[in-house]
Amino acid sequence: MSLHPPSCTLLVVDDSAVNRVAIRALLEPLANPLDVTLALALWATAAWAVRFAGIPQRTLFRFLALGLFVALNGLVLRTAHHWGGVPWRLSSMMASKPLQAALTLAWTLTAVAAMVVASSRRLRALWMLGAALLALVVAKLFLVDLGSLSGLPRVSAFLGVGVLLLIIGFVSPLPPAAPEEAPKS
């Protein structure tokens, strides 16, 4: 018995219909209505600010970066809640070792992204902001993670941050300072 392409397609469609609940559970933390709404709200606010409010572009980017950072942290927290079974209470989330390791790695990835963009566009202030976030990550590693994490979460947090620090050193040098103008006499 040979399977024809339409019957293979039917099997795939039927299989996906059976696993629809599992697929939804996997994608819920990544594309849930809250995240889509937050993304649209950030986009709409930025578009409004550019068009009508006359907010300087530099200030707009600062607020947009802060909004994206908060949304990323929310995504990590919701992922730990849905996939990791961490109760949605502050005390439970702060006590969750895998969540603490995930937050450390998410903050490091955010700093890496900021520093790579800053190096490619020669934005020294953004690079310094990424470096400040990395300093916060290193402080969190030693003050929070070292004492509370053990085993695999500790190893993954420290190795992940170490590898990302090496990547930063290789691909993202500090952009040069803006040349100062000579005083006119």
DAKAVEN-V308594 format. One record per pair of residues at least 12 apart in sequence whose ideal C-beta (glycine too) atoms are under 8 Angstrom apart, sorted by the first residue. I is the first residue (numbers start at 1). J is the second residue. Records with the same first field share a line. If there is no record, write none. Layout:
# DAKAVEN-V308594
I: J / J
This chain:
# DAKAVEN-V308594
25: 82
28: 82
29: 75 / 78 / 79 / 81 / 82 / 83
30: 75 / 79
32: 78
34: 74 / 78
35: 71 / 74 / 75 / 78
38: 67 / 71 / 74
39: 71
42: 64 / 67 / 68 / 71
45: 67
46: 60 / 64
49: 63
65: 114 / 129
69: 110
72: 106 / 110
73: 103 / 106
76: 99 / 102 / 103 / 106
77: 93 / 99
79: 102
80: 93 / 96 / 98 / 99 / 102
81: 93
84: 96 / 98 / 99
86: 98 / 99
95: 148
97: 148 / 149 / 150 / 153
98: 153
100: 144 / 145 / 148 / 149 / 153 / 157
101: 145 / 149 / 153 / 154 / 156 / 157 / 160
103: 140
104: 137 / 140 / 141 / 145 / 157 / 160 / 161
105: 156 / 157 / 160 / 161 / 164
107: 133 / 136 / 137 / 140
108: 134 / 137 / 160 / 161 / 164 / 165
109: 164
110: 130 / 133
111: 130 / 131 / 133 / 134 / 137 / 164 / 168
112: 130 / 164 / 167 / 168 / 172
113: 130
114: 126 / 127 / 129 / 130 / 133
115: 127 / 130 / 131 / 134 / 168 / 172
116: 168 / 171 / 172
118: 130 / 172 / 175
119: 171 / 172 / 173 / 174 / 175
122: 175 / 176
123: 175
124: 174 / 175 / 176 / 177 / 178
127: 172 / 174 / 175
134: 165 / 168
137: 161
138: 161
141: 157 / 158 / 161
145: 157 / 158
